[in-house]
Structure formats: C-alpha cells, structure tokens
Amino acid sequence: MSPALPASEEFSYRNHRLHCEDVALDELATRFGTPLYVYSRHAIEAAYNAYASALDGRPALICYAVKANSNLAVLDVLARLGAGFDIVSGGELARVLAAGGDANKVVFSGVGKSEAEIVTALKAGIACFNVESNSELDRIDAAAQKLNLRARVSLRVNPDIDARTHPHISTGLKNNKFGVAYADTLALCRRAAAKPAIDLLGLGCHIGSQITEIAPYIEAVDRIIDLIDALVREKIELRHIDLGGGLGIRYRDELPPLVSDLVSALLARLDARGQRDKTVVVEPGRSIVGNAGVLLTRVEYLKPGDSKNFAIVDAAMNDLIRPAMYDAWMNVVPVVPRSLERRVYDIVGPVCESADWLARDRALALEPGDILAIAGAGAYSMAMSSNYNARPRPAEVMIDRTHAHCVRSRETVEELFATESCLP
Ligand code: LLP
C-alpha cells in the first residue's frame, strides 16, 4: 500500500510512483537532480480559487503573501488569476513587478519599511501601505509630500489576540513587535486622517500563521470593528478592512477550517456588524502554496546505530529550515515505496549542526539512492533557504499537467562567491 500524503490532491501515487499532476517524481529527480523543489501549478490555482469563490460578489482583494514563496513562476501563476500581493520589502515588490503583477493590487506590510522602499512603492502606485507605527506614518507622509502624491494607508492593529499557534509565528499579541498597539490606534487614525498627503483607507490585522481555528479571527475582527465604529462617531469613515493571512494547512493531522468556512464566517460577522460596504482584503500565504510543493531528496547513506538509525539525505537545514527552526513536523514519504521491512529513522542532512534534521522517528523502508518527498514544502521552504556550508540552493520545477518547467536553475558553487573578492 502506498503511504498517505496529507497534501494537495495533485500529488498522488500512480502505479506505486508518486506523481505531481501527470509527472512521476522519480523521473524529475533523475532529470533535474536533487535536492529539488517541485510545485504544482494546478494546486496553486485551486487554492487561490477557493479564496476567489468564497469572496465572490464582494468588493475584495486577495493579496498573496509573497514571503511564503516568491519564485517568479508562482507569482506569475497568481498574477494571471488576478491576484494582488502582500509584500514586505522592495525586493518583493520588484519580484511582483517582474512577474507581471499589478502594482495597484499590492499592499506593503512590515515594521521596518525604509525610506527608499517607501519612495519606490509610492512611485509604483501600490494599493496601500499597512502602517505599523507612528513614525512610519510620518515617514510615508513626508515621502508622499516630496513626490506630490497621496499615500493610501491602512493601519495594522495589534488586537492582542492569542492565535493559539507556535510562539515564533504568533503575531497578534501585545508583546509581539507587530502592529499599532490597540489602545493607540484611534489617536493614530486621527493623525492620519488630518494629514493632507495621507489617504486613510482602512484598518487591518494579521494575528499569526498556521492558525487552525476560526474563533481567533472572529475575536480579532470584532476588535477592529469596535475601532471602526468609534471612528464613525468622529466622522472618520474607512473603506477597507484587512483580515491578514494565517490560515493553517494540514501537515500531519491538523484540521484547519476550509477557506470557504473561514471566509463565510468572517463575512457573516462583517455583515452582522454593518460592515458590508467594506472592501475585504486578505493576505494568505501558506494556504495558497504550502501543500502545492514538495522537496525531493536522495538518500546518501544509511547509518544504523544503537539508539538511533540515521538516514543521511542530500537536502539539509539550509534547504528547509522549518524542522530545525520551529520543530515543524513535515511528512516524509518514499517516491517509489519498497516492500522491505520498515525501520525507524531520523532523516538528517550533511550540514555540520545537530539541528540539521528534517524529520525524526519515521518508519520507512529505505535503501541508499532512494528518493524521498518532503510534503508541505511549497511555503516557507525555498523562501527561507540559505547557502550555509557553501551549499548551492536547489533547483525549482513547476509542473503543469505533463510539462515540467524549470523555474529556477540549481545554483552553482561559483555563483556563491562570484561577488566576493580576496584582498588586493
Ligand atoms: N500577512 C502578514 C503581514 C504576514 O506577516 C504573514 C506571514 C502573512 C500575511 C501570511 O501568513 P500565512 O497565510 O502564510 O500564514 N516562516 C513561518 C511562517 C511565518 C509567517 C510570517 N508572516 C513558517 O514557516 O511557519
């Protein structure tokens, strides 16, 4: 029996070979080498379309969070569907524009926007800055005045809500660096509304990532609507509400709500509280691309031991840091399952750190040379990779039915130090 794969239906076993869409993954490993990231175009499209249908008929902007996976082909697939983008740097804006994304569907989040990034984004004509502090508001106002433009802004509120997720990816609590403190928001809105170069569009929040319940979202939206109501009493009328991203995916046995259920619960809440006229902005990242990608890696050595058996593979923490960084559990399955007896392995990479592990205590039937697929690797995987240990980063392939497009070639070692030099 082939192993279960809690991922998109675009990854499935056919004749005991794991496929992405209509392409066998062992063939891809031979053709492009390993480690290799593989993405399914149709899985990305289906995930985006779930948001689009749930929001159909409402004024809405679905801004894919570029940080989750910023490969140009991923951005291109989404731009063709009419997506907007949530960016956190000038680099991400450049990627969106290079991929044919529409600047006027871009929202710019993040606590540390530099003056140069603000100027570039203003000139590009982005939809909105998600402002996270008083000083940032002043900086955007000054830059807009200099350019003789008006900057559209929305304040990112810190609603002090516990999203009940991993502490490293929880962002809506008071002690997180993100967002304007709830108690300071009204005062900051008054300042923003009085500035001639600022067009205050709305309020928003992003309370965390890998959230698996609807309740924290509803709590957050209620707190934001309380602020919107208070502003109406002061004749400050807002036009949009940004609900952030954060919806979790299934890596193992999590049961996150369906996009349709989350969105309808949120829309119902907005309607019940008289906010039907607001443009709804969402910023999903992981739930669009997470289960649309796998990382393929080859077993180099099996190293049995008294207390542990290790399977040493050619991917490492530099390629995929989520296990080391967040203790993340990611499913590991053989691309061509064997009928040997299974043993329990830790799957580790060649990097010289004890934290260089990809999975622990997995029962697998392995031989050196086997190809493993690490599931759920479409989000925060290649995007967080590095060159630690002078390791060139993997190639990336996008599957579109029977076609495999190489959308990023494997780095060469020479490229890694091409911009460095020895002393004269
Ligand atoms: N909007 C803002 C302002 C964000 O900071 C983020 C993610 C998102 C949207 C998208 O959230 P998503 O829908 O992907 O949950 N590296 C971590 C996740 C960090 C998330 C950071 N912010 C991981 O691998 O789990």
Residues whose N, C-alpha, C, O or C-beta is under 5 A from the ligand:
A	BS01	LLP	A65 A68 S109 I169 H206 G208 S209 Q210 G244 G245 G246 L247 E283 P284 G285 R286 S287 R322 Y380
